[in-house]
Structure formats: C-alpha cells, structure tokens
Amino acid sequence: MVFLSELASVILWWLVTVAIGLAAFPLAARVCRDWPDRGYSAAKAAGVLIVTYLVWLLPSLRLAPFGIGLIAIALGVLMALGWLVAGGGGGPSRRGLARRAMVSEAIFAAAYGFFVWVLWQRPDIFSAQLEDFANFGFLQSIHRSVYFPPEDPWFAGRSLPYYYGGHLIAAWMGRLTSVAPEISFNLASATFYALTVSMAFGLGYRLTGRAGYGFLAALFVAFMGYITGVLQLITWLFQINLFGLAPDRAGDLVEWLTSFKWWWTIRIIPDTVTFYPYYILSNADLHPMATSIPFQLLVVALALAFTGERSSRVDSVVCHGLLSLALGFFILLNSWAYPVFLLFLLVVSLFFRLRIPRLLMITGLSLVLYLPFLVSRAVQGFHGAGIVPERTPLYAYLGIAGVFWFILFVLLFAFPQARWKRAALAVAAVLPGVAVAWLWGFEIAVVLLPALALALPLGWAKDLNGTERFVLVLVLMGIALAAGADVFYLRDSYGPPFERYNTVMKAYLMQWLFLGLASAGAVFLVQKYVRGKVRFAVLGIALLGVMASLVHPVASTASWTSGKAEALGPGRGTLDGLAYLRQLDPGDYGAVRWLNENVSGSQVILEAPSETEIAVYNARVSSLTGLPGLLGWGPWEVQWGRGWDEVYERARDIAVVYNSEKPEEALGVIGRYHVKYIYIGALERGAYDSSGLAKFSEAKEYFEEVYDADGVQIYRVKQR
C-alpha cells in the first residue's frame, strides 16, 4: 500500500507539472517562435515561475494568505494569460510540432523518472547532509506560514534571512497535490532535475536546429562531471597514488563502484568545494544553488529569444515581461545569480547590438517586481568583497573544465574571421598569462587570457550568425566567472583559509552551465569549420574526454544507490525522507509526526540546539516540523547574518530553561521568547540536568504534558 501510494504521488506530481507546461505553452510559443518546438521545452519552467511569483507576491503584500485557494487563483491567472496570447501566427512551420513536443515531453518524463528512482534509493532528509535539515525546515516553515517572509525555524521571532524561492515551489506544489512534505521534498528535487534536462535539450536544439545536439547539451549540462573522476579509477586499476589520492582496495569493479569516494573530486580546489549540476541536484536538499539551475537556463533561453525579431507588440510585451520576471526571480531564488545574469544580458545586448535602454527597462522592472523581498532585508550575511589570497591551481581548473575548454579552443581557432590575427593575439597572451601565474599565482590565466584573445575580437565580426554569436557570449561568461572568482570573493562568516569557499562554489556551478551549453554548440560548429582527418581527430579526443568525464557521475550514482553510503542516511526503498528516523530514533519519529499532525501555525518550541557545530542531530525537531526553535545550528545562523553574541545568548537562555530547578526562572525566559512547547527527548536528557528537567512534570500549574511515548515528552506552557 505504501508503494502504491507513493507511486500515485509520483504520477500526480508529474501530471500537474505537465499541465502547468501546457498552460504556459502559448506564452512560451510567443517568445520562442523560431525554436523547433516553439518553446515547449521552456514552457514548464516558465509556468512554474509565473505561478510561484503570484503565490509569493500576494502573501508578501498581505493581500491573500498562502494556501490552496491562492494556488488555484495563480493557476487560473496562468491559464488566462495563456488563453489571451494564444493563436499568434508567425514563426516556423507547425508541421511536426506535436512530434517535437512529444520528444521534449518524453525527455522530461525520463529525467524525472530516473531521478525518482535515484532518490528512492537515497531519500533521507538527514542531518549529516549539511543542508538537508535547514532546507526541510524552510519548507516546513513555509507550510506553516500565512504570510511571507516565513519565520526562521532556527531562530524564533525572526523572519527567514535567506532566499526561499525553491522551497516555495516545493511547498505550493506539495499543497496542490496533497503530497506530504517529506515526500514532496524529494519529488521537487526530481522535478528541478527534469526541468534542467528539458531546458538544456531545448537550448541545444534551438542553437543547432538538430535534436541530436539537444541531447548533447543535456548530457554536457545535466549529467557530465569532472574528468578527475577517471583518476580515481586509474588509482584503483593500477594501485598507484595520484595527486595524493590513495587507491581503493575494492576486489572488483562492482565493489569499487558501490564504495566510490564521490567527495574527493569536488574538493579538488583547496579550501573550497565545487559542484557540477548533476552532483548538486542529486544531493536533493533543495539548496538554492540546485533549485535555481533550471531558471538560469530559462533566462538563457529568454535572452536568446530577446535577440530575435518580434512580429507584434504582444510578442514584445510577453518577451520583456517574462525576462524581467525570470531575472528578478533570482532575488527570491538564489541572489548570487542575479548580478551574474544581469552581466550576461549586458554582454548579449552588446554582442547583438541591442538597445541598452531595453536592458535598463528589464533590470528596473525585475527589481520592482520583487521589491517586497528586497525591503524585507531577507538576504544577509555578506560584508563586501575581498581580494583572493590563494587562487585556483591550473591542474584543478583543468580537472573541472578541461574537456569543455578543449572543445571551445578548437572552435575559437576554427572561426575563419581574422583567424591568424586572433591566433597571434592568443599566442601573445600566453606570455602575460604565464607572468601573472608566476607572480600572483593566477594560474588559470594561462587558459583564460588566450581564450579571451581568440573570442573577444569576434564580437566585431559582422558575418557571424546568431548561433555563433550566442556561443561566443556563453564562452565569455565562462571566462568572466572563472576569472572573477580567482580575483574577488564575497566576504561572509568564513574566515581564512576558507574566505572564497562560497564564491567559488556558486561561481563555478554557474560557469558550468555557460561552458556546457557553449561546448554543445561548439561541437556542432566545429563540424562546419573543421574538415577531413583533423575533424575526426578533434571529435575523437573530445569523445574520450566526455567518456572520462562520465566516470564520476556514473560511479557516484552507483555508490549513492547501493545502500552502502551511510553518510547519506540508512533509508532506501521509499520516497519518504523521514522514514529512516523510525529505525534510528523511534521516539523522535513518533513525536515529530505528532507535532506535524496536531500543532498548527508557527508556535515556538524548545529543544537542544547546536551552538558551535553543524551536521549534527541537534535542532532536529524544528528542522523536521518547521516549528520555530530558539536556536538551530549556530554557525549556520551566523552565516545567514546573525551575530555570535545572539547565538551564545540564546544557547545560554535555553540552558536556563532546561537546567533551572525553579519554574519561575525558566518562565522568565519562556515568556521573553514566547515559547509554547518544551521538547524532552534523549538528546535533551543527555545535554541538561535531570533535576532541572524534573520541574516540567512537577510544576503542573505551569506545564501540561501533551505527549509521552517512546522516551519523549512534550509539555505545553500554560497561559498565565
């Protein structure tokens, strides 16, 4: 019965997503007239964007509460917009459109089904996964909210100091389909992946006019990983050390795959981590880096449409409106992406000689549309910029993006426009690249400066077609992100030597999208400009690089789904992200279920926090219920903009409530923070004095026991 129930949820969720795409298709078709599928591959992301905006805006303005009624209204608005703009003519022939739409639909369904299968083997919302507890807490907090911004589940009395657009998508889709949050958490993750695959396919198809290159773009963007994964295979095959990596002792290939150390490659740049899209999406924790990926591709798609001619005023309004809405969505979804994609639109405007006032209008509208979020001061924790002290080693950068750069260098040289002059500039750029690498440790300049010398002069060429010009824009954005992250970092709570941890993590993931799409277009264009045996040699080397780059995602998936990767949690064979808790701590499992079923609203609950540690089991109740706790993981709150003084003060106050033998002393703190429930489980008994805990059962005039099962008691604070 559980299996059938979850299968029904999987199918219903998919059908709702398909319906949203169909409702938004007339809008996408107006913008993407010259796409082979007339924008069908972008319609789902566009529809989700519009509905999410409306579901967010009205509660943010206190005009309507968040709930099923508002979601229904937003869906109605989407359908009305689609109906109003439907029937526009122009564009390529519609012959074969149904077949191309079905291909796009099949790709989305296959990607969605594949990810559901992956998550079925590793569904757990688990504290050791770093972000899982926080992101599920955000999701649950949204479910408990009437208006926005939601309350911070780890810092009661304060609003969420983070961008929560991706969590909101999971929340309203879960509410619409009546899928429990512990399952919708995973289904939403599968949906973000499927949207990424579908969008990448559509972009590749549009750039080249051939479906095969659409599949190649989806492969490059949404599945391929770092080439350094093959080094781990070599160390095992030949039992040698490479770059400090000791060989595994697995007896055969199956054992090696199921015990694969997937975390080595993502830490190839010292003192930081880097992700490729498949890796971060498959972590399935609703992190803004992951949830924003399909919408980054949507902005790329809309920018491509922005460069074309529009046959009517309606087309122009729809294009400008969607682009403003999608660009501004990053403010709510992943604020790191907003300046990056604003720069991208500027480069597009310059390379395609578009009027800058149009871009200024889009920028201004994108800010106005999301003004309620901006004035809520929801994004905190950054303190200016700094100069990078230790830069990315060249070997690490090539391990991450080397395959892409091989393909792109071939294309950049192959362009016939001023080829030898540009080649001479590239050769000349090697010397300053070596100089800055030697003097300032800017090693990746050896790659980026020659690439810039080959690419930038093409911006003045008049005989490039739209695809060639757009690929160049993507290349330049890849260069800008890599160079920018090696010069500057945004200051946050991380101190030396981890100053650039967040900057590299975010910038390199966005760089992957630009370089992946550019490389798919480059493979197509190389076959236009490179002939004979050279072409076969180039494509053969590229194929070997791609195959080597598939080792890491394939081996990681094998390890994740094997049931042996304990760091991911012990559960499998379900989509219920909390099912694992039943075997790890049945007391907490039952109590969390009781709270979710019996306590409504955002009532403050007291539990054991983590003052200075992360990836621990503390704060599990507020994380898994969304009920705001006094304190969650202290370092995370500091990362989000709280002060250490506040964290320490709250930790002390929590200790007073639990440890004091005098009810009146505890009630002073309880009243100050408006605490409604006191949670006592195994964690609290291990952290606080038993003599202090005894007062809750003894002082019945102040505390009422409302739950007692499997070693967990929950007390409600009586009204005084």
C-alpha positions in Angstrom: 0.0 0.0 0.0 2.8 2.4 0.8 4.5 1.7 -2.5 1.2 2.3 -4.4 0.5 5.5 -2.5 4.0 6.9 -3.3 3.7 5.8 -6.9 0.4 7.7 -7.2 2.1 10.8 -5.8 4.9 10.4 -8.3 2.4 10.2 -11.2 0.2 13.0 -9.9 3.1 15.4 -9.4 4.3 14.7 -12.9 0.8 15.2 -14.4 0.5 18.6 -12.6 3.9 19.7 -14.0 2.8 18.7 -17.5 -0.5 20.6 -17.1 1.4 23.7 -15.9 3.6 23.4 -19.0 0.6 23.1 -21.3 -1.0 26.2 -19.7 2.2 28.2 -20.2 2.9 26.9 -23.7 1.1 29.8 -25.5 3.3 32.3 -23.6 6.5 30.3 -24.4 5.4 30.0 -28.1 5.0 33.7 -28.4 8.6 34.3 -27.2 10.3 31.3 -28.8 8.7 31.4 -32.2 11.9 30.3 -34.0 12.5 27.3 -31.8 11.9 23.9 -33.4 9.5 23.1 -30.6 8.2 26.7 -30.3 9.4 26.8 -26.7 7.6 23.7 -25.5 10.8 22.7 -23.6 10.8 26.0 -21.8 7.1 26.1 -21.0 7.2 24.2 -17.8 9.8 26.3 -16.2 8.0 29.5 -17.4 4.7 28.2 -15.9 6.2 27.3 -12.6 7.9 30.7 -12.5 4.6 32.6 -13.0 2.6 30.6 -10.5 5.3 30.9 -7.9 5.5 34.6 -8.3 1.8 35.1 -7.7 1.8 32.6 -4.8 4.7 34.6 -3.3 3.6 38.2 -4.1 0.1 38.3 -2.5 1.1 36.9 0.9 4.1 39.2 0.9 1.8 42.2 0.4 -0.6 40.7 3.0 -3.3 40.7 0.3 -4.1 37.0 0.5 -2.9 34.1 2.7 -0.8 31.3 1.4 -2.9 28.3 0.8 -4.8 26.1 -1.7 -7.2 29.0 -2.6 -4.3 31.3 -3.6 -2.6 28.5 -5.6 -5.8 27.9 -7.5 -6.1 31.6 -8.3 -2.5 31.7 -9.5 -3.1 28.7 -11.8 -6.2 30.4 -13.1 -4.2 33.5 -13.9 -1.6 31.4 -15.8 -4.3 29.7 -17.9 -6.0 33.1 -18.6 -2.7 34.6 -19.7 -2.1 31.6 -22.0 -5.6 31.9 -23.4 -5.2 35.7 -24.1 -2.0 35.3 -26.1 -2.8 32.0 -27.8 -3.2 31.8 -31.6 -0.3 34.2 -32.6 1.0 33.4 -36.1 4.4 33.6 -37.5 7.5 31.5 -36.8 8.5 28.3 -38.5 6.0 25.8 -39.8 4.0 24.0 -37.2 4.3 20.8 -39.2 5.9 18.2 -36.9 5.4 20.4 -33.8 3.4 17.7 -32.0 6.2 15.2 -32.6 8.8 17.6 -31.3 6.8 18.4 -28.3 6.3 14.7 -27.5 10.1 14.3 -27.7 10.6 17.1 -25.2 7.9 15.6 -23.0 9.5 12.2 -23.2 12.9 13.7 -22.2 11.3 15.4 -19.2 9.5 12.3 -18.1 12.6 10.1 -18.5 14.7 12.5 -16.5 12.0 12.8 -13.8 11.6 9.0 -13.6 15.3 8.4 -13.4 15.8 10.9 -10.6 12.8 9.5 -8.7 14.5 6.1 -8.9 17.8 7.6 -7.6 16.0 9.3 -4.7 14.1 6.1 -4.0 17.4 4.5 -3.1 18.6 7.5 -1.0 15.6 9.5 0.2 16.7 10.6 3.7 16.4 14.2 4.9 19.5 13.6 7.1 21.4 15.9 9.4 24.9 14.8 8.2 24.0 16.0 4.7 24.7 19.6 6.0 21.9 21.4 4.2 19.0 18.9 4.5 17.8 19.9 7.9 17.9 23.6 7.1 16.2 23.2 3.7 13.5 20.9 5.0 13.0 23.3 7.9 12.5 26.2 5.4 10.0 24.1 3.5 8.0 23.2 6.7 8.1 26.8 7.8 6.5 27.9 4.5 3.8 25.3 5.0 3.1 26.8 8.4 3.1 30.4 7.2 0.1 32.5 6.3 2.1 35.5 5.1 5.7 35.9 3.9 8.5 36.1 4.7 8.3 32.8 6.6 9.7 32.6 10.2 13.2 31.3 10.6 12.8 27.7 12.1 16.2 28.0 13.7 15.8 31.5 15.2 12.3 32.0 16.6 11.0 35.5 16.4 12.9 36.4 13.3 12.0 36.1 9.6 13.9 33.8 7.3 17.2 35.5 6.4 17.6 33.6 3.2 16.2 33.2 -0.3 13.5 30.7 -0.3 12.0 30.6 -3.9 12.9 27.0 -4.5 11.4 25.9 -1.2 8.2 27.8 -2.1 7.9 25.9 -5.3 8.1 22.6 -3.4 5.6 23.9 -0.9 2.9 25.1 -3.2 3.2 22.0 -5.5 3.0 19.8 -2.4 0.0 21.7 -1.2 -1.7 21.5 -4.6 -1.1 17.7 -4.9 -1.7 16.9 -1.2 1.7 15.2 -1.1 3.3 15.1 2.3 6.4 17.4 2.7 8.7 14.5 3.5 7.8 13.1 0.0 7.4 16.4 -1.9 10.9 17.4 -0.8 12.2 14.5 -3.0 9.7 14.9 -5.8 10.5 18.6 -6.1 14.2 17.7 -6.4 13.4 15.3 -9.2 11.4 18.0 -10.9 14.2 20.5 -10.8 16.5 18.0 -12.4 13.9 17.1 -15.1 13.4 20.8 -15.8 17.2 21.2 -16.2 17.4 18.4 -18.7 14.4 19.6 -20.7 15.7 23.2 -20.8 19.2 22.2 -21.8 17.8 19.9 -24.5 15.6 22.7 -25.9 18.5 25.2 -25.9 20.8 22.8 -27.7 18.1 22.0 -30.2 17.4 25.7 -30.8 21.1 26.7 -31.2 21.8 23.9 -33.8 18.5 23.1 -35.3 19.2 19.4 -34.6 17.7 17.2 -31.9 21.0 15.3 -31.5 22.8 18.3 -30.3 19.9 19.0 -27.9 20.7 15.6 -26.3 24.4 16.6 -26.3 23.6 19.8 -24.5 21.5 17.9 -21.9 24.4 15.5 -21.5 27.0 18.3 -21.0 24.9 20.4 -18.7 22.9 17.9 -16.7 24.9 14.7 -16.4 28.6 15.0 -17.3 31.0 15.5 -14.4 34.6 16.4 -13.7 37.3 14.5 -15.7 39.2 14.0 -12.5 36.8 11.2 -11.6 38.8 9.0 -14.0 41.9 9.5 -11.9 40.2 7.6 -9.1 39.5 4.7 -11.5 43.2 4.7 -12.6 44.5 4.7 -9.0 42.3 1.6 -8.3 43.1 -0.2 -11.6 46.9 0.2 -11.3 47.1 0.6 -7.4 49.1 3.8 -7.6 48.9 7.2 -5.9 47.8 10.2 -7.9 47.7 13.7 -6.6 47.7 12.4 -3.1 44.8 10.0 -3.7 45.4 6.5 -2.3 44.0 3.6 -4.3 40.9 1.8 -3.1 41.2 -1.8 -2.1 38.0 -3.0 -3.9 38.1 -6.5 -5.1 36.2 -5.9 -8.4 34.6 -3.2 -10.4 31.2 -3.6 -8.8 32.7 -3.2 -5.3 34.7 -0.2 -6.5 31.6 1.5 -7.9 29.4 0.8 -4.8 32.1 2.1 -2.5 33.2 5.1 -4.7 34.5 8.1 -2.8 32.5 10.8 -4.6 33.6 13.6 -2.3 37.3 13.6 -3.4 36.7 15.3 -6.8 34.5 18.1 -5.5 37.3 19.2 -3.2 40.0 19.4 -5.8 40.4 23.2 -5.3 42.0 23.6 -1.8 39.8 25.0 0.9 36.6 25.0 -1.0 34.2 22.7 -2.9 32.9 22.9 -6.4 29.8 21.2 -7.9 28.6 20.3 -11.3 24.8 20.4 -11.9 24.1 16.6 -11.7 26.1 16.4 -8.4 24.3 19.2 -6.6 20.9 18.3 -8.0 21.3 14.7 -7.0 22.0 15.8 -3.4 18.3 16.5 -3.3 18.3 19.0 -0.5 16.5 21.9 -2.2 19.6 24.1 -1.9 19.1 27.4 -3.8 22.2 26.5 -5.9 20.3 23.5 -7.2 16.8 24.9 -7.4 17.9 27.9 -9.5 19.6 25.8 -12.2 16.6 25.3 -14.5 15.7 29.0 -14.1 19.2 30.1 -15.0 18.7 28.1 -18.2 15.3 29.8 -18.6 17.0 33.2 -18.6 19.5 32.0 -21.2 16.5 30.8 -23.3 14.7 34.1 -22.9 17.9 36.0 -23.7 18.2 34.0 -26.9 14.6 34.9 -27.8 15.4 38.5 -26.8 18.0 38.7 -29.6 15.4 37.8 -32.3 12.8 39.8 -34.1 9.3 40.0 -32.7 6.4 40.2 -35.1 3.9 42.0 -32.8 3.6 44.2 -29.8 2.1 41.3 -27.9 5.2 39.2 -28.5 7.4 42.1 -27.3 5.4 42.6 -24.1 5.4 38.8 -23.3 9.2 38.6 -24.0 10.1 41.6 -21.9 7.7 40.7 -19.2 8.9 37.1 -18.9 12.6 38.1 -19.0 12.0 40.7 -16.2 10.1 38.2 -14.1 12.8 35.4 -14.6 15.7 37.7 -14.0 14.2 39.1 -10.8 13.3 35.6 -9.7 16.9 35.1 -8.7 16.4 37.7 -5.9 14.0 35.3 -4.3 15.6 32.1 -5.6 19.4 32.5 -5.5 20.6 36.0 -5.1 24.1 35.1 -6.2 22.8 34.5 -9.7 21.2 38.0 -10.2 24.3 40.0 -10.9 25.8 37.2 -13.0 22.8 37.0 -15.3 22.4 40.8 -15.4 26.0 40.8 -16.7 25.0 38.0 -19.2 22.2 40.1 -20.5 24.5 43.1 -20.9 27.0 41.0 -22.9 24.2 39.7 -25.0 23.0 43.2 -25.7 26.5 44.4 -26.7 27.3 41.4 -28.9 23.9 41.5 -30.7 23.9 45.3 -30.8 20.6 45.6 -28.9 19.4 48.9 -27.4 20.7 49.3 -23.9 17.6 51.2 -22.7 15.6 48.0 -23.2 18.0 46.2 -20.9 17.7 49.1 -18.3 13.9 48.7 -18.5 14.1 45.0 -17.9 16.5 45.5 -15.0 14.3 48.1 -13.4 11.2 46.0 -13.7 13.0 43.0 -12.3 13.8 44.9 -9.2 10.3 46.5 -8.8 8.6 43.1 -9.2 10.5 41.7 -6.2 10.6 44.8 -4.1 8.7 43.2 -1.1 11.6 40.7 -0.8 14.3 43.4 -1.0 12.7 45.6 1.6 12.3 42.7 4.0 16.1 42.5 4.3 15.8 38.8 3.7 19.3 38.2 2.4 22.0 39.0 5.0 25.4 37.7 5.9 27.7 39.4 3.3 30.1 42.1 4.2 31.6 43.4 1.0 34.3 41.9 -1.2 37.9 40.9 -0.8 40.9 40.0 -3.0 41.5 36.3 -3.2 44.7 35.3 -1.4 45.1 31.7 -2.7 43.9 31.1 -6.3 42.8 28.0 -8.2 45.6 25.7 -9.3 45.7 25.1 -13.0 45.5 21.3 -12.6 42.3 21.7 -10.6 40.7 24.0 -13.1 41.5 21.7 -16.0 40.2 18.8 -14.0 36.9 20.7 -13.7 36.5 22.4 -17.1 39.4 21.0 -19.2 37.1 19.0 -21.6 35.0 22.0 -22.3 38.0 24.2 -22.9 39.5 21.7 -25.4 36.3 21.8 -27.5 36.0 25.6 -27.2 39.6 26.3 -28.1 39.2 24.2 -31.3 36.1 26.2 -32.2 37.6 29.6 -31.4 40.6 28.9 -33.6 38.4 27.4 -36.3 36.4 30.5 -36.9 37.7 31.9 -40.2 37.2 35.6 -39.3 40.7 37.1 -38.8 41.9 33.6 -37.7 45.6 34.2 -37.9 45.5 37.6 -36.3 43.5 36.2 -33.4 45.8 33.2 -33.2 48.8 35.6 -32.9 46.9 37.5 -30.2 46.3 34.2 -28.3 49.9 33.2 -28.5 51.0 36.7 -27.4 48.5 36.3 -24.5 50.3 33.2 -23.2 53.3 35.3 -22.0 51.3 37.6 -19.7 49.3 34.6 -18.6 52.5 32.8 -17.5 53.7 36.1 -15.9 50.6 36.6 -13.7 50.6 32.9 -12.9 54.2 33.2 -11.7 53.9 36.5 -9.9 50.4 36.3 -8.4 49.5 32.6 -8.5 46.8 33.4 -11.1 47.5 30.1 -12.9 44.2 29.8 -14.8 45.1 32.9 -16.7 47.2 30.6 -18.9 43.9 29.3 -20.2 41.6 32.3 -19.9 43.8 35.0 -21.5 44.4 33.1 -24.8 40.7 32.2 -24.9 39.8 35.8 -24.4 42.2 36.9 -27.2 40.6 34.4 -29.6 37.0 35.2 -28.6 36.7 38.9 -28.0 37.7 40.2 -31.4 34.9 38.1 -32.9 32.4 40.5 -31.3 33.2 43.0 -34.0 32.7 40.4 -36.9 29.7 41.2 -39.0 29.3 37.9 -40.7 28.6 35.6 -37.7 25.2 34.1 -37.5 23.1 34.1 -34.3 24.2 30.7 -33.1 27.9 31.6 -33.5 27.5 34.9 -31.7 25.5 33.4 -28.9 28.1 30.7 -28.3 30.7 33.4 -28.0 28.6 35.2 -25.4 28.4 31.9 -23.4 32.2 31.5 -23.7 32.8 35.0 -22.5 30.6 34.4 -19.5 32.5 31.3 -18.6 35.8 33.3 -18.7 34.3 36.1 -16.6 33.1 33.8 -13.9 36.3 31.8 -13.6 38.4 35.0 -13.6 36.2 36.8 -11.3 36.2 34.0 -8.7 40.0 34.0 -8.9 40.3 37.7 -8.2 37.5 38.6 -5.8 35.4 36.8 -3.2 32.4 38.0 -1.2 33.1 38.3 2.5 30.9 36.2 4.8 31.3 34.4 8.1 34.0 32.1 6.7 37.5 33.0 7.8 40.9 32.0 6.5 41.7 29.8 4.7 38.0 29.4 3.6 37.4 33.0 2.5 36.4 32.1 -1.1 34.5 28.9 -0.2 31.1 30.3 -1.1 32.2 32.4 -4.0 33.9 29.5 -5.8 31.1 27.1 -5.1 28.5 29.4 -6.6 30.6 30.8 -9.5 31.9 27.5 -10.7 28.4 26.0 -10.8 27.1 28.8 -13.0 30.3 28.7 -15.1 29.4 25.0 -15.9 26.1 25.9 -17.4 27.7 28.5 -19.7 30.6 26.3 -20.8 28.4 23.2 -21.1 25.9 24.9 -23.5 28.7 26.6 -25.4 30.5 23.3 -25.9 27.4 21.6 -27.3 27.1 24.4 -29.8 30.9 24.2 -30.4 30.8 20.5 -31.4 28.1 21.4 -34.0 30.1 24.4 -35.3 33.4 22.5 -35.4 31.9 20.2 -37.9 31.1 23.2 -40.1 34.6 24.8 -39.9 37.0 21.8 -39.5 37.3 19.3 -42.3 38.9 15.9 -43.0 41.1 14.0 -40.6 41.6 16.9 -38.3 37.8 17.0 -37.6 37.8 13.2 -36.8 40.8 13.6 -34.5 39.3 16.5 -32.7 36.0 14.8 -32.2 37.7 11.6 -31.2 39.7 13.3 -28.5 36.6 15.2 -27.3 34.7 11.9 -27.1 37.4 10.4 -25.0 37.3 13.4 -22.7 33.5 13.1 -22.4 33.7 9.4 -21.6 36.3 10.1 -18.9 34.0 12.8 -17.5 31.2 10.3 -17.1 33.1 8.2 -14.7 32.4 10.5 -11.7 28.6 10.8 -12.1 28.2 7.1 -13.0 30.3 5.9 -10.1 28.7 8.4 -7.7 25.2 7.2 -8.7 26.2 3.6 -8.2 27.5 4.4 -4.7 24.5 6.5 -3.8 22.0 3.9 -4.8 24.0 0.9 -3.4 22.7 1.3 0.2 26.3 1.3 1.4 26.8 5.1 1.5 26.0 5.5 5.2 26.8 9.3 5.2 23.6 9.7 3.2 21.4 8.1 5.8 20.3 4.5 6.2 16.9 4.6 4.4 16.1 3.3 1.0 13.2 1.8 -0.9 10.8 4.8 -0.3 10.4 8.4 -1.1 9.6 9.3 2.5 12.5 11.4 3.6 11.7 10.8 7.3 11.2 7.1 7.2 14.8 6.4 8.3 14.1 8.1 11.6 11.7 5.3 12.6 14.7 2.9 12.9 17.3 5.4 14.1 15.2 7.1 16.8 11.5 5.9 17.1 10.9 8.3 19.9 11.7 11.3 17.9 10.0 9.9 14.8 6.7 9.5 16.7 6.9 12.9 18.4 7.7 14.7 15.1 4.7 13.0 13.4 2.5 14.0 16.4 3.7 17.6 16.2 3.1 17.8 12.4 -0.4 16.4 12.8 -1.5 18.3 15.9 0.3 21.6 16.2 -0.7 24.3 13.6 0.9 27.7 13.0 4.4 28.8 13.9 4.4 28.2 17.7 7.8 28.3 19.3 9.3 25.0 20.5 12.3 24.5 22.8 14.8 21.8 22.1 18.6 21.2 22.3 20.4 23.4 19.8 23.9 23.2 18.3 25.8 26.2 19.5 29.0 25.8 17.5 28.7 22.6 15.4 27.0 21.7 12.1 25.9 18.4 10.5 24.7 17.2 13.9 21.3 15.8 15.1 20.6 18.8 17.3 17.7 21.1 16.1 16.0 18.0 14.6 12.5 19.0 15.9 12.4 22.5 14.4 14.0 21.2 11.2 11.5 18.4 10.7 8.4 20.2 11.8 9.1 23.9 10.8 8.1 25.0 14.3 10.5 27.8 15.1 13.1 26.8 17.7 15.1 29.2 19.8 18.3 28.2 18.1 19.3 25.6 15.5 22.9 25.3 14.2 24.7 28.4 15.5 27.3 28.6 12.6 24.6 28.4 10.0 22.7 31.3 11.6 25.9 33.3 11.7 26.4 32.5 8.0 22.9 33.9 7.4 23.7 37.2 9.1 23.1 36.7 12.8 25.7 37.6 15.3 27.6 35.2 17.5 26.6 37.2 20.6 22.9 36.5 19.8 23.7 32.8 19.2 25.6 32.5 22.6 22.8 34.4 24.4 20.1 32.1 23.1 22.1 29.0 23.9 22.5 30.2 27.5 18.8 31.0 27.7 17.9 27.5 26.5 20.2 26.0 29.2 18.5 28.1 31.8 15.1 26.8 30.9 16.2 23.2 30.9 18.6 23.3 33.9 17.0 25.6 36.4 15.1 23.8 39.2 13.0 26.9 39.7 10.0 27.1 37.3 9.7 30.8 37.8 13.3 31.4 36.5 12.6 29.2 33.4 9.3 31.0 32.8 11.1 34.3 32.6 13.0 33.1 29.5 10.0 31.3 28.1 7.9 34.4 28.2 10.6 36.5 26.6 10.7 34.2 23.6 7.0 33.2 23.6 7.9 29.5 23.9 4.8 27.4 23.7 6.2 23.8 23.8 9.1 22.1 25.6 10.6 19.1 24.0 12.4 16.4 26.1 14.0 13.5 24.2 17.2 11.5 24.5 19.2 14.4 23.3 17.9 16.8 25.9 18.4 14.3 28.7 22.0 13.9 27.7 22.6 17.6 27.5 20.8 19.0 30.5 20.5 18.3 34.2 17.9 15.7 35.2 17.0 17.8 38.3 16.1 20.7 36.1 14.1 18.6 33.6 12.0 17.2 36.5 10.3 20.5 37.1 8.2 20.2 33.9 6.3 17.2 35.2 6.2 18.5 38.8 5.0 22.1 38.2 1.7 21.2 36.7 0.3 24.7 37.2 2.8 25.9 34.6 3.3 23.0 32.2 0.9 20.5 30.7 2.2 17.2 29.4 0.6 16.7 25.9 2.7 13.9 24.6 4.6 10.9 26.2 5.7 8.0 24.1 9.0 6.0 23.5 11.1 8.2 25.8 9.9 11.6 24.5 7.8 14.0 26.5 6.3 17.3 25.1 5.0 19.9 27.5 2.8 22.8 26.6 3.3 26.1 28.5 0.0 27.1 30.1 -1.4 30.5 29.7 -0.7 32.7 32.7 
